[in-house]
Amino acid sequence: VVATITAEKQKIGAELDVAKNIQENMVPNKFPAFPDRKEFDLYASMTRAKQVGGDFYDYLMIDHDHLLLAIADVSGKGIPAALFMMRSKTAIRSLAESGASPEEIIYRANNTLCEGNDAEMFVTVWIGIIDLKTGVMKCANAGHEFPFIKRRGGDYEVIKDKHCLAIAAMPNTRATEYEIVLEPGDRIFVYTDGIPEAVNNKFEQFGVKRAVDCLNSFKGVSVEESLKKLADEVISFQGDAEQ
């Protein structure tokens, strides 16, 4: 019996490793992301609390002048979340490539993912599409964390944007699209709940305020360095607490 259990455990572990590798290859991770484009700098990373999860991000040059940014968090963990993550990312990317606006992407991806969703999973999503000629970024938020913005020479601040329901929670959900005008030197920071909900051994959460304060404490460094420094702060805060 012990041998059988051990073999099954090894098989499950191997399957989770395969799922993890597939998931890691689903998010773009080569930087500089667009080495020929000098108008912007972009960096992203993903570190899981569990072996396989449902968080993902994406970025894409839709055409010469429009850049898509997306970040999302699927409910649950494990292989079901990873599979739903892949389905969600594919839907969002294909709609963005077709020229859909953030509001349209959320509406149409929502209805697509509601179909056959017997597991009743859902995914929170923030989407921004930047017009690189004008600096106007059209955004929509389906139940995701508030983004942060830092104006040139200023501090990071929370953008308390309007949310609609998470994608796949209910058919025909519509997001409220809004615009942010970005000027040279401005920064946008988006994240999943793994940052504010990281806990230490005292069951204290890292929190949004601490994240903003951390980013502001090293706001002069590159986008890559700022993300790595924040990740180090979160890991240090957690210690050996179970996430």
PyMOL commands that set and color helices and strands:
alter all, ss='L'
color gray80, all
select helices_A, chain A and resi 2-26+78-97+102-114+208-217+223-238
alter helices_A, ss='H'
color red, helices_A
select strands_A, chain A and resi 55-63+66-74+123-131+136-142+148-150+156-158+163-164+178-181+187-189
alter strands_A, ss='S'
color yellow, strands_A
deselect
rebuild
show_as cartoon
